[in-house]
Amino acid sequence: MNERAIGLIELTSIAAGFLVADTMLKSSNVQLLLSRSICSGKFMVLIGGEVAAVGAAIHAGCTAAKGCLIDQFVISKVHPEVFAALSRSRPVEPNGALGILEAFNVATLIQAADVAVKAANVTLLEIRLAMALGGKAFVTLTGDVSSVQAAVDAGRAVIAEAGLLVNAVVIPRPHPHVYREII
């Protein structure tokens, strides 16, 4: 993936979501990475592209959202692991400790995943976004215990600062059956 930045808008309305996606795509040269309804009747639009184009598209989308905006972000220089974890159709093999970050919304969780993977030498296994999760999202990551702890601490801080932390845990030596349930 060649995108240097990603941007996301999370909305309270499905109809507004389609309008916002259309507005964003028409306003700038960006690629639509994901656009769908999510649990609790919300909608998310995720785009990628050059930083300026993503910023302009997010601004246009927020304007079009009117009163339906829940959250939005632009991450420049997004870590490649975030792209891989968002589209992971075949997860990587677990390697050591298991870390899980869980948030009440999609936007904050993706930001936390990016911060976590930049904070320590870990591999993101998967980012799950609000489908069959009651609107929540979570990321799983693996690596050595100290790296996973550092990554989870960094991600937890982002989610907690937004007041959207559900939970954050590190399992130093997960039973193989626990990993089997994840992958």
N, C-alpha and C positions, 0 to 999 in steps of 0.2 A: 504494500500500500504506500503510495507516494504522498499522502496528505501530511502536511506539516502541522496542521492544527485540526482539532475537532470542536464542534459546538453542539449544544443540545438545548432544546426547549421542551419543558414538561408542562402540560396543560390540564385544566380541569374538564375540558370539553373535547369530545371526539370530533365534532363538526369544526370547531376552531382549529383542531390539529391539522385537518386537511387543508384548511385555508392558510394556516401558517406555513405548512410544508410548501405549498404552491408559491406563496409570497417569497419565501427564502430562496427557492430554486430560481425564480425569475429575477431576483434582485442582484444576484452575484454568481460568479463562476465557481460553484461548489458541487460536490457530489453527495447525493443522498445515500447515507449509509444504513439508516434504519428509520422507518416511519410506521408506527403502529399504535393501536389501542393497547392499553395495559390495564391490569386489575384496578378495581375501584372506579372504573369508568373514566380513567385518565388517558392521555395520549402523549406520545413522545416523538420528537423529530431529532435525529442525529445526523449531522452533516460533517464533511471533511473537505479540506482544501488548504490553500495558502491562508496565512494568518489574517491578512487584511480582508480577503473575500469572506472568510468565515465570520469575522467580526461584523462586517456589513450585513451579511445575511441574518445573523442573530439579532442585530438591531432592527432590521425590517420585520423579522418574525415577531419580536416582542411588541412592536407597534401594532401589528395586525392582530395580536392575541387579545387586545383590549383587556377586559377584566378576567380573562381565563388563565393567566400566567401563574404557574406554581413556582417554577425555578428555571434558571438558564445559566449557561456558562460557555466560555471559550477557553480551551487549553491549547496554548501554543507549545510547540516542541513536545507533543504528547509522546510518551514512551511507546515504542513498538509493541511491547507486551500487552498494552491496553487494547490495541487493535486485534491482536491474536486472541486474547481472552474474550473479547466481545463476539468474535466469529468462530470460536473454537468448535469445530464439528467433531474433532477427535482430540480430546485432551491429552496433554503431555503426561508422561509417567511421573507419579509423585516422587519426591526426593527428600525424605527427612520429615521435619516438623510440618504441621498443617496449621495455617492461620486462616481465620474467617473474620471478615468485617461485614456487618449487617446494618443497613440504614433504612429509614422510613421513606426515602425517595431516591429516584434513579440518578438525578443530576449530582447530588452530593456523593453518592457511592462511586460514580465514575471518577470524580475529582479525587476522592480518597484513594482509589486504586492506583491512579497515576502517581500521587505523592508516595504511596507505599512502595511501589516498584522502583521509584527513583531514590528512595531512602536506604535501600539495602539490596544485597544480592539475592533476590528471590525470583521465582517464576510464578506468574499468575496462571492458575489452572483454568479458571472460568469466571466470567462476570455474568450473573443471572439478573435479569432486569424485570421485575414486577409481574411476570406471568405466573399465575397460580401462587402468588406470594402475597396477596392482599395489598398490592401496591408497593411492597418493600423490594429491596434489591440486596444482593450480597456478592462478595468476591471471595474466592478461595485461592490461597497461595501456598507455596512450598519452598523449602530451602533448609539450611541448617538452623538450629534452634535460635541462636542469637540474631541471625539475620531476619528470621520470621518475626521474632519479638520486636525488633527495631521497625520493621515494615508495618506491623499491626499497630504499634504505638503511634507511628507517624500518620497512618490512615485514620485511626481512632480520633486523633486530635482534630483533624479536618471535619469529621462527622459530628463530633461532640460540640465543636465551636458553632456549628450550624443548628445545634439543638435537635439533631435527627438520629442520634445513635440508638440503635436497638441493642446491639451487643458486639463484642470483639473478643475473640478467644484465640489462644495458641495451645495446640496439643503437641507436646514435644515428641512423643513416639506413638502416633496413632496406630491402632490395630489395623491390619491390612483390610479387614472387612469395612472399616470406616472409609478408607480410600476407595474401595470398590463401589460404595454407594455414591461417591462424588463423581467418579469418572465412569 
